[in-house]
Amino acid sequence: MLFRLTPPLLCLLAVTALSPTATPRAQEREPETTLPACGIRYPGGYDPNTVGVVEGRVASLSRPDQGPVSFSLAAAGETYTVFTAPAWFWDDRKIRVGDGDRVRVKGSKTMGADGNLYLVAQEITVAGAATPVILRDIQGAPVWSGCGPAGCGRRGR
């Protein structure tokens, strides 16, 4: 099977390649990284002024050992690459999202330097679920990292 390295896929590969080698649970602080293929910051990159809601189907879910779980979201004729949270956070919260699932994602919309659409997720609601999975607070601070006005520190629980 051949894979075409599209700009969003290159951005996802960069997330994995640039992630620190220490295990997430051992880290007290997640370093801020700018992904070279798309120019999106992670775990930052969330702008409360660009928040919107996108509903569609999940495709190409990626769960790297380091960096964010991400997926493509096909919605209303457009495709977004959605950056969520580290895989260990998905495991801790027992988040169940898979290819083909219908979801509603609230997050910060942006166009990457590669010209593709990205969504830094604040919350995800799977069709039929009673409540959304919260990934970031209203200002966009990741709930998994303990980030706040004083910066990022120990992982929040």
N, C-alpha and C positions, 0 to 999 in steps of 0.2 A: 504494500500500500504506500503510495506517495503522498507526502504532505507538502502543501504549498505554504511557505513562510510569508504570510500576509503581515502588514504592519501591526495589527492587534496581537497576532500570535507572537511576533518578535517582542512586543511590549511584555507579554506574559512570560516569555522566556527570560527576559531581562529581570523581571521580578525574582525569578528563581535564582538566576545567576548572581545577582547583586545582594541577595539576602545573606545575613551573617551566618557563620558556620556553627555558632553555639546553639544549643537547643532553645526553643522559645521559653520553656519553663525556667531555664537557668538564667535568662536575661532579665535584668532589672529594667532595662530601657531598650525600646526598639529604635534603632537609628533611623533618622529621616533619610530617605533615598529618593533621588530623582531618576525615574526610569528613562534611559536614554532614547529608546525607540519612540516613546510617546510624549515624554516630557512631564508626565504626571508624577507628583510627589506621593510617596507612601511611607508611613501610614497617614501622613497629612494629605493635602490636596483637596480637602473639603472646603467649599466656599458656601456659607449659609445664604448668600445672595443668589445662588443659582439652583436652589433646591426645586425639584420637580418630582412628579410621579410618573413612572413608566410601567405599563402592564404588557406582558407578553409571555413567550415560551423560552425556557432555559435550553441552551445548547452548549456543547463543548465545555462542560464543567471541568475545572482544573483544580486539583488539591495538592499543590506542591508541599514538600516537607518544610520549606521556609517561604515566607512571603504570604500574600493573601490568596485565599480561595477566590477564584474568579470564574466568570462564565459569560457567554454571549447571550444577549437578550434581544430576540427579534420582536419588534413591536411597531405596528402601524407603518410598515414599509421601511423602517429604519432598524439598524442593528447597533446596539451598545455593547461595549465590553464593561462588565460590572466588576468592580473591586470590592471585596467584602471584608473579611477578617482572617487571621491565621487559622490553619487547619485545626490546631489544638483547641481553639476557641469553639469551632464547630463541634468538635468531639465533646468538650465540656458541656456545651448547651444542647447537645443531641440534635443539632440542626439537620433536618432532612429535606434536602432540595436535590433534585436530579434532572438529568436531561429529559426534556419533554414536559416538565412540570409548568403549569401556568402560575406566574407569580406577579405580584405588585411590588415594585421597588421604589422606595422614596430615597432620594439622595441628591448629591451635587452633580449636576450635568456639566460636562466640559468637552471641548474639542481638543484632542491631543495634537502635539506638534506634527504628527503623522497624518492629520486631517480626518481621523476617525473619531467617533463619538464614544465618550466614556461616562460612567456613572459611578461615583464613589458612594457606596450604599450606606444609608443611615438606618434603614429598616427594610426587612423583607417579609412579605406575607404570602404564603403558599395558598393557592386557591383551596377553599374549604377550611382553612385554619381559623381558629377563633381570634388569635392575637398575633401580631407581628413579632419577628425576632428583631430585637433592638441591637444595633451594632455601634451606634454613635449617639452622643447626646445632641441636643438641639443646636449646639454650636459646632458640632462635628468632631468633638474629641472622642477617640475610640474608647469604648467601655471596657475593652480587654486590657488596656495598658495603664490605666490609672492616670491618664493625661488630664490636665486641668490648667488653671491660670498660671500656676508655678512651673508648668512644663510637664514632661512625661516621667513617670517613675515606675514604681512597682505595679504589676499587673492588677487591675481591679477585679473584684469578685462580686 
